[in-house]
Amino acid sequence: MAKTVIVGITGSIAAYKAAEVVRGLSKQGMEVHVMMTEGACKFITPLTLETLSGNPVAVDMFSEYQREKVPHIAYAKQADLVIIVPATAATIGRLATGIADDMIGATVLATRAPVLLAPAMNSQMYNHPLVQNNLQRLEEIGYEVITPALGELACGDVGDGRLADVSHILEQVIGKLGGQNDFQGKNILVTAGPTREFIDPIRFISNPSSGKMGYALAQAAADRGANVVLISGPTGEKPPTKGKVVRVTTAAEMLQEVMKYFPKMDIVIKAAAVVDYRPQSRAVQKIKKGDGQIQLSLEKNPDILKLLGSRKGEKILVGFAAETQDLVKNAREKLTGKNLDLIVANDVGQAGAGFSTDTNIAHVLHRDGRVVEFPLGTKTQLAHLILDEVLSIAGAEV
Ligand code: CTP
């Protein structure tokens, strides 16, 4: 049966982009119902949304009574998912305080379906503590916020607060509705983020990994039905909506946790940027500065992935290769050297790829020599491509 998505549109200039969201969802075969605030109607007409969704659009709760007996309850019950796109500061504030005097407020309060919010506003407004507190409050009760993008805003300012890309919003909705369930019952271990190797109590060696790629993989796998264990180094990323998260700091801790979960896994994806060397000893007290130079002796950390490769058995093992030169050649060496099925090669020196960005550019190399290119796209898109490649591996009956 087609999934039903209720789309709430509020009064921001980004309202016109909601039309593309509605169109995208309808094209996926979803049943889409739109509700709009009066403010939204100043930016885009209900007729546009009516045409794109193929359904009447609800604006005034009371006039809706002619069509539905109790319209907000009808919407709330039908919904498999509710998304507010764009969500203005005013609507976010109203939702956070449970104000229900229009279709959007009342429907959101009445539904038990997942609620997604895609904020769009000026960055000063977005970063205002009141708006941030309201968003946090909504997240605490389980609503999901699709982080706005950084870029030029309608007012001419540059900052965060721009509605997330339509393609990203569509991915989130489709992912949530479990469009694909092709990893149902599979146990997947994902590692993400950097490790930290301490020199003394307050100083460490690390790298700029944000964990975004690993978290995108964990979310994508969970959305496709997998049982996910995410072992994460220190990051500021929000945990996936499903699955288990195990937090670690050092490579040694990551090794210990990975080994604990490894035996039960069908697939292991090692997206973590493990620090290769650690200080030979960790000073108990903060090292005070002297007059001269100091020497730091480093010893090698275990190569977790290589160790897993040596015990791989029937499991599918996916590694990452962060390179600044000879991308494919170096990645292939890692693939064979570590006994992997798949390696995702990133040229971390390229704009739009690598650490901390929301996008990536990659080559996915198979053991049998096949190479799948991923031109610039979101880390969520790359995550799904990697999962598709995992499934494509001969004997992927894991
Ligand atoms: N990896 C690991 N344990 C390490 C180092 C790396 O498990 N101690 C894993 C990473 O999670 C990644 C893959 O190995 O999936 C490749 O990591 P990368 O840093 O690109 O390569 P290295 O093997 O460390 O080689 P080099 O730093 O020399 O390029």
Residues whose N, C-alpha, C, O or C-beta is under 5 A from the ligand:
A	BS01	CTP	K270 A271 A272 A273 V274 V275 D276 N301 P302 D303 I304 L305 G319 F320 A321 A322
